[in-house]
């Protein structure tokens, strides 16, 4: 059974125990239903049960998780790195992330990027 994505179903994947409380609250206060997952295995299981219209990865080294998630979904992926620099960002983009930023960006910018990715995904669906 194919489950259509809800326009507000976001999957927030916290890698390496990265705390995302403020981001989670900001997303929820903006009206998004968010399914938080700690780590890649629970995120993959969540995607097998229910689709997501957007995936947000937070933590260090999101390249391998991006690759694994791309095998399950074509949903946009926003990678938010807690550290690193341009090489890590490029690796995440090459592995399938649609956008990549450091977690030091403000919540308003993060929400703007979420809206932009959702808008682009809706254009692709026609």
C-alpha positions in Angstrom: 0.0 0.0 0.0 1.5 3.3 -1.1 0.9 6.1 1.5 0.8 9.6 0.0 2.9 12.1 1.8 1.1 14.7 3.8 2.0 18.3 2.8 3.3 18.8 6.3 4.9 15.4 7.2 8.5 16.1 7.9 11.1 13.5 9.2 13.7 15.0 11.5 16.7 12.7 11.8 19.1 13.4 14.6 22.5 11.8 13.9 25.0 11.3 16.7 22.5 12.3 19.4 22.4 15.9 18.1 19.8 17.8 20.2 17.3 19.6 17.9 14.8 20.8 20.5 14.7 24.4 19.2 14.4 23.4 15.6 11.7 20.8 16.4 9.7 23.4 18.3 10.1 26.0 15.5 8.9 23.4 12.9 5.9 22.4 15.0 5.0 26.1 15.8 5.0 26.7 12.0 2.4 24.1 11.6 4.4 21.1 10.4 3.8 17.6 11.7 7.3 16.3 12.6 8.4 12.7 13.2 11.7 12.9 15.1 14.1 9.9 14.9 17.3 9.4 16.7 19.7 7.8 14.3 19.6 6.3 10.8 18.0 2.9 11.5 14.9 4.3 13.2 14.6 6.9 10.4 14.7 4.2 7.7 12.1 2.1 9.5 9.9 5.2 9.8 10.2 5.8 6.0 9.3 2.2 5.4 6.1 2.7 7.4 5.1 6.2 6.2 6.4 8.5 3.6 7.7 12.0 4.3 7.6 15.1 2.1 10.9 16.3 3.5 13.8 14.9 5.5 16.0 17.0 7.7 19.3 15.4 8.8 21.2 17.0 11.7 24.6 16.1 13.0 28.1 15.2 11.8 28.8 13.3 8.6 25.4 13.2 6.8 26.8 11.8 3.5 26.4 8.1 4.3 22.9 8.6 5.8 21.9 10.7 2.7 23.0 7.8 0.5 21.0 5.3 2.5 17.9 7.4 2.6 18.0 8.0 -1.2 17.5 4.3 -1.6 14.1 4.6 0.1 12.8 8.0 -1.0 13.0 10.8 -3.5 11.8 13.3 -0.8 14.0 16.4 -0.5 16.8 16.2 2.1 18.0 19.2 4.0 21.3 18.4 5.8 22.2 20.5 8.8 25.8 19.9 9.9 26.8 20.5 13.5 30.5 20.8 12.4 32.8 20.6 9.5 33.1 22.8 6.6 32.9 22.9 2.8 34.3 19.3 2.2 31.6 17.8 4.5 28.9 20.0 2.9 30.0 19.0 -0.6 30.0 15.3 0.4 26.4 15.6 1.7 25.3 17.3 -1.5 27.0 14.7 -3.7 25.4 11.9 -1.6 21.9 13.2 -2.3 21.1 16.1 0.0 19.2 18.9 -1.8 20.5 21.6 0.5 23.2 21.6 3.1 24.0 24.2 5.8 25.7 24.4 9.2 23.3 24.3 12.2 24.6 27.7 13.1 22.1 29.2 10.7 19.1 30.9 12.3 15.8 29.3 12.8 14.1 31.7 10.4 16.6 30.7 7.6 16.1 27.0 8.4 12.4 27.4 8.1 12.8 29.4 4.9 14.9 26.6 3.4 12.2 24.0 4.5 9.5 26.1 2.7 11.7 26.4 -0.4 12.4 22.7 -0.6 8.7 21.9 -0.2 7.8 24.4 -2.8 10.3 22.9 -5.3 9.1 19.4 -4.5 5.5 20.5 -5.2 6.5 21.9 -8.6 8.1 18.6 -9.5 4.9 16.7 -8.7 3.0 19.0 -11.1 
